[in-house]
Amino acid sequence: MINDWFWLLLPVAAASGWWVARRLHPEDQGDQEPSLHRYLEGVRYLLDDRTDDALQAFIEMVEVDHETFETHVILGRLFRRRGEVDRAIRIHQNLVARPSLKDEQRAQALNELGQDFLLAGVLDRAEAVFRELADSPHQAVPALKGLQHVYETQREWERAIEVGTRLKSHNVPNEHLRIAHYHCELATIALEHGDRTTASERSVHAEELVPGLSRALLIKSEIAEREDRIADAIAYGREAVARTPPLAPLVVPRLERLHQALPGENRLGQLEQTLEDLANSRGITVARIALMRLYRRTGRLDAALSELGMILSQRPVPTSGLLEAVRWMKILPAVQEYSVEFAAFEKALSDQLGSQHLYQCMNCGYQGRAHVWQCPSCRRWDTLRGLDFELDASTEEAEDALVREGTR
């Protein structure tokens, strides 16, 4: 359907430029006849499926002036939208090369060309075009956004901060959040190199831009853990999930691991308190599942079954809740003779759980199993939220170790 509309609009867009020029300049009708002939030739090429020849005919059909400029821009955008970037580049390069363009038209054509290069993955040429336009009175904001895209793709976060700051001065919304995440990216890189001081400074910059940013709190939690300040690391983690509960699938396993590293004999009690708060006060299913497992493995079966009941009362019931119910039923004496069937049921649910998406973008709906701070689809920052399914196997193993340590 899209292709049909495109080929319908293509000759219409080209003809409209010719028609406008003819109406506005009737004295030049004699000069327009070759253009009409070229247009009809282009249509014939389209009917013969000779799209390259048709494109060339439409490009040459009329002299580019203020009446036909928009026609060519539309043609280029149509090709770019179809993924035929080479053709879009040809049209926009043709526009930029025309000496008769006004400054505003040339800036628009250059921006379109930069977008073509961006889509084609020719980032160095896209960067050159956008840098040329960055101070333009006509296309500064689109050009800066193009540069921002280039630097995000290349992970040049310092340059991205510079561009984001300029966009912020143009009152572009949400730039403070983008810049905060750029600082968090640099903090993460610093941590990878063992530079806790720089990481801490970057997290502070991020929180100055977005107070209480969960990602900055998690970076602080990691810094505290590396400095053996486990209680502080837990506190930062709890604050992060309290501020952004849908990040629980990312944070709860970390909190369980951190409680395992706590000194003293009351680690299980402190973990229980943390999970109870997240499950009951925040309504976080992942925390409730972890709490139920903790009750079960420490012999409080009634409390564990109560938590399981609350999990199964949710609509829709999470697959993780069904899996836990099957695990419970396996140990009941009345179903021992069906142990093979229940084992198969457990494996089927486990396999299904392993293929489910854990996170979804609140902006575009993208789903994935791994959490990322920038959506791969719409490129928005901090939009992925947990679908509140299941803790992974490594979490369960870590919990077993914690229980063993706590019961010694």
C-alpha positions in Angstrom: 0.0 0.0 0.0 2.8 2.4 0.8 4.5 1.7 -2.5 1.3 2.4 -4.3 0.8 5.7 -2.6 4.4 6.6 -3.3 4.3 6.0 -7.0 1.0 7.9 -7.1 2.5 10.9 -5.3 5.8 10.9 -7.3 4.4 12.1 -10.6 1.9 14.4 -8.9 4.6 16.1 -6.9 6.7 16.6 -10.0 3.8 17.8 -12.1 2.7 20.3 -9.4 5.9 22.2 -9.7 5.6 22.4 -13.5 1.9 23.5 -13.2 2.6 26.2 -10.6 5.4 27.6 -12.7 3.2 27.6 -15.8 0.4 29.4 -14.0 2.6 32.0 -12.4 4.6 32.7 -15.6 2.2 32.3 -18.5 4.6 34.4 -20.7 7.1 31.5 -20.6 4.7 28.8 -21.8 6.8 28.2 -24.8 9.8 27.5 -22.6 7.6 25.1 -20.5 6.9 22.7 -23.3 10.2 20.9 -23.1 9.5 20.5 -19.3 6.1 19.0 -20.0 7.7 16.7 -22.5 10.3 15.7 -19.9 7.5 15.1 -17.3 5.6 12.9 -19.6 8.8 11.0 -20.4 9.3 10.5 -16.7 5.8 9.1 -16.3 6.5 6.7 -19.1 9.6 5.6 -17.4 7.6 4.9 -14.2 5.1 2.8 -16.1 8.0 0.8 -17.6 9.5 0.4 -14.1 12.6 2.3 -15.1 12.7 4.2 -11.8 16.3 5.5 -12.2 15.4 7.1 -15.6 12.2 8.5 -14.1 14.0 10.0 -11.2 16.5 11.7 -13.5 13.7 13.0 -15.7 11.9 14.6 -12.8 15.1 16.1 -11.5 15.7 17.8 -14.8 12.1 18.5 -15.5 12.0 22.1 -14.3 14.5 24.8 -13.3 14.7 24.9 -9.6 13.4 28.2 -8.3 11.2 29.3 -5.4 8.1 27.7 -7.0 9.6 24.2 -7.6 12.1 23.9 -4.7 9.6 22.3 -2.4 8.6 19.8 -5.1 12.2 18.5 -5.1 12.4 18.5 -1.4 9.3 16.3 -1.2 10.6 14.0 -3.8 13.8 13.5 -1.8 11.9 12.9 1.4 9.7 10.3 -0.3 12.8 8.4 -1.5 14.4 8.6 1.9 11.3 7.4 3.6 11.2 4.4 1.2 14.8 3.6 2.2 16.2 4.6 -1.3 18.8 6.9 0.2 21.0 7.1 -2.8 18.2 8.6 -4.8 17.4 11.1 -2.0 21.0 12.1 -1.9 21.1 12.7 -5.6 18.1 15.0 -5.4 19.3 17.0 -2.5 22.8 17.3 -3.9 21.3 18.6 -7.0 19.4 21.2 -5.0 22.4 22.3 -3.0 24.5 22.8 -6.2 22.0 25.3 -7.7 23.3 28.9 -7.4 19.8 30.4 -7.6 18.7 29.2 -4.2 18.0 31.6 -1.4 20.0 31.2 1.8 17.0 29.7 3.6 16.4 27.2 0.8 20.0 26.2 0.7 20.0 25.6 4.4 16.9 23.5 4.1 18.4 21.5 1.3 21.6 21.0 3.3 19.7 19.7 6.3 17.8 17.3 4.0 21.2 16.1 2.7 22.5 15.7 6.2 19.5 13.5 7.1 20.2 11.4 4.0 23.8 10.8 5.0 22.6 10.0 8.6 20.2 7.4 7.4 22.9 6.0 5.0 25.3 5.6 7.9 27.8 8.0 6.4 28.4 9.7 9.7 31.5 11.8 8.8 29.6 13.5 5.9 26.5 13.9 8.0 28.6 15.6 10.7 30.3 17.9 8.2 26.9 19.0 6.8 25.3 19.6 10.3 28.4 21.4 11.6 28.1 23.8 8.6 24.5 24.5 9.6 24.9 24.6 13.3 25.0 28.4 13.3 22.4 28.9 10.6 19.5 31.2 11.5 17.2 28.9 9.6 18.3 25.3 10.4 20.3 25.5 13.6 18.1 23.3 15.8 17.6 20.5 13.2 21.3 20.6 12.5 22.2 20.4 16.2 19.8 17.5 16.6 21.5 15.8 13.7 24.9 16.3 15.3 23.5 14.9 18.5 22.5 11.8 16.7 25.9 11.4 15.2 27.7 11.8 18.5 25.3 9.4 20.3 25.9 6.8 17.6 29.7 7.3 17.9 29.5 7.4 21.7 31.3 10.8 21.8 29.7 11.9 25.0 31.7 15.0 25.6 30.7 16.4 22.2 27.2 15.3 22.8 27.1 17.3 26.0 28.3 20.4 24.1 25.6 20.0 21.5 22.9 19.2 24.1 23.9 22.4 26.0 23.4 24.4 22.8 20.1 22.8 22.2 19.1 23.5 25.8 19.9 27.2 25.1 17.3 27.0 22.2 14.7 25.8 24.7 14.5 22.4 23.2 12.5 20.3 25.8 14.0 17.3 27.7 17.6 18.2 26.9 18.5 18.3 30.6 17.6 14.5 30.7 19.7 13.7 27.7 22.7 15.6 29.1 22.3 13.9 32.4 22.5 10.5 30.7 25.6 11.6 28.8 27.2 12.3 32.1 26.1 8.8 33.3 27.6 7.2 30.2 30.9 8.9 31.1 30.6 7.8 34.7 30.1 4.2 33.6 33.2 4.4 31.4 35.1 5.9 34.3 34.0 3.0 36.5 35.1 0.5 33.9 38.6 2.0 34.2 38.5 2.0 38.0 38.2 5.8 38.2 35.7 6.2 41.0 36.4 9.9 41.5 35.5 10.8 37.9 32.5 8.5 38.1 31.3 10.2 41.3 31.7 13.7 39.8 29.7 12.7 36.7 26.9 11.2 38.7 26.7 14.5 40.7 26.5 16.5 37.4 23.7 14.2 36.3 21.7 14.7 39.6 22.2 18.4 39.3 20.4 18.3 36.0 17.8 15.8 37.0 17.5 15.5 40.8 16.8 12.0 42.0 17.7 10.4 38.6 17.6 6.7 39.2 20.5 5.9 36.9 22.7 8.3 38.9 21.6 6.7 42.1 22.6 3.2 40.8 26.0 4.6 39.8 26.4 5.9 43.3 25.4 2.4 44.6 28.0 0.8 42.5 30.7 3.2 43.7 29.7 2.6 47.3 29.9 -1.2 46.7 33.4 -0.9 45.3 34.4 1.1 48.3 32.9 -1.6 50.6 30.2 0.8 51.8 27.5 -1.9 51.4 24.9 -0.3 53.6 25.2 2.9 51.4 25.0 0.9 48.3 21.8 -0.8 49.4 20.3 2.6 50.4 21.1 4.1 47.0 19.6 1.0 45.3 16.4 1.2 47.4 16.0 4.9 46.6 16.5 4.2 42.9 13.7 1.6 42.8 11.5 3.7 45.1 11.7 6.6 42.6 11.3 4.4 39.5 9.5 1.2 40.6 9.3 -0.2 37.0 13.1 -0.6 37.2 12.6 -3.3 39.8 13.7 -6.2 37.5 17.0 -4.4 37.2 17.5 -3.4 40.8 16.0 -6.1 43.0 18.6 -8.8 42.0 21.3 -6.2 42.8 19.8 -5.6 46.2 19.7 -9.3 47.0 23.3 -9.6 46.0 24.3 -6.6 48.1 22.5 -8.0 51.2 24.5 -11.1 50.8 27.7 -9.0 51.2 26.4 -7.3 54.4 28.5 -7.9 57.5 26.8 -9.4 60.6 24.3 -12.1 61.2 21.1 -10.2 60.4 21.5 -10.2 56.6 18.3 -12.2 56.0 16.3 -10.0 58.3 17.5 -6.8 56.5 16.8 -8.4 53.1 13.3 -9.4 54.2 12.6 -5.9 55.4 13.8 -4.4 52.1 11.7 -6.9 50.0 8.6 -6.4 52.2 8.8 -2.7 51.7 9.1 -3.0 47.9 6.4 -5.6 47.7 3.8 -4.2 50.0 4.5 -0.4 49.9 5.4 -0.2 46.2 3.5 -3.2 44.8 6.5 -4.6 43.0 5.9 -8.2 41.8 9.5 -9.0 41.4 10.1 -8.2 45.0 7.1 -10.2 46.1 8.5 -13.3 44.2 11.8 -12.8 45.9 10.2 -12.5 49.3 8.1 -15.6 48.7 11.2 -17.6 47.9 13.0 -16.3 51.0 10.0 -17.3 53.2 9.9 -20.8 51.6 13.6 -21.4 52.0 13.7 -20.3 55.6 10.8 -22.7 56.5 7.9 -20.1 56.7 5.7 -22.0 54.4 2.4 -20.3 55.4 3.9 -16.9 54.7 5.3 -18.1 51.4 2.0 -19.5 50.3 0.3 -16.2 51.2 2.7 -14.3 49.0 2.1 -16.8 46.2 -1.6 -16.3 46.5 -1.2 -12.5 46.1 1.0 -13.1 43.0 -1.6 -15.4 41.4 -4.4 -13.0 42.1 -2.9 -10.5 39.7 -4.4 -10.0 36.3 -2.8 -11.0 34.1 -1.0 -13.6 36.2 2.8 -13.3 35.6 4.4 -16.4 34.1 6.8 -16.4 37.0 3.8 -16.7 39.4 2.5 -19.8 37.5 6.0 -21.3 37.5 6.2 -20.9 41.3 2.8 -22.5 41.7 3.9 -25.5 39.7 7.0 -25.8 41.9 4.8 -25.8 45.0 2.5 -28.4 43.6 5.4 -30.7 42.8 6.2 -31.2 46.4 2.6 -31.9 47.5 2.0 -35.6 48.4 -1.2 -35.8 46.4 0.6 -35.1 43.1 3.7 -37.3 43.6 2.6 -39.8 41.0 2.4 -37.0 38.4 5.9 -35.8 39.0 7.0 -36.4 35.4 4.0 -34.4 34.1 4.7 -31.6 36.5 8.4 -31.5 35.6 7.4 -31.2 32.0 4.9 -28.4 32.9 7.6 -26.6 34.9 10.1 -26.8 32.0 7.5 -25.5 29.5 6.8 -22.5 31.7 10.5 -21.9 32.4 11.2 -22.0 28.6 8.4 -19.6 28.0 9.7 -17.3 30.7 13.1 -17.4 29.1 11.8 -16.1 25.8 9.6 -13.3 27.3 10.6 -9.7 27.0 11.4 -8.1 30.3 11.5 -4.4 29.3 9.3 -2.1 27.2 9.8 1.4 25.9 7.1 3.7 27.2 7.5 5.9 24.1 7.5 3.6 21.1 6.6 0.2 22.6 10.0 -1.5 21.8 10.5 -4.6 23.9 13.6 -6.5 24.8 15.1 -8.9 27.4 18.0 -6.7 28.3 17.7 -3.2 29.9 19.4 -0.3 28.1 19.2 3.3 29.0 18.6 4.5 25.5 15.8 2.9 23.4 17.3 1.3 20.3 14.2 2.1 18.4 13.1 5.7 19.1 16.5 6.7 20.7 14.7 8.3 23.7 16.5 8.1 27.0 15.3 6.4 30.2 12.1 5.1 28.7 12.6 1.3 29.1 10.6 0.0 32.0 10.4 -3.5 33.4 7.4 -5.7 32.6 7.7 -7.1 36.1 8.3 -10.7 35.2 10.9 -12.9 36.7 14.3 -12.8 38.4 16.9 -14.8 36.4 18.5 -18.0 37.4 21.7 -16.3 38.7 19.5 -14.4 41.2 18.0 -17.7 42.5 21.5 -19.1 43.0 22.6 -16.0 44.8 19.6 -16.2 47.1 20.4 -19.9 47.9 23.9 -18.8 48.9 22.5 -16.0 51.1 20.1 -18.4 52.9 23.0 -20.9 53.5 25.1 -18.1 55.0 22.2 -16.8 57.1 21.4 -20.2 58.6 24.9 -21.2 59.6 
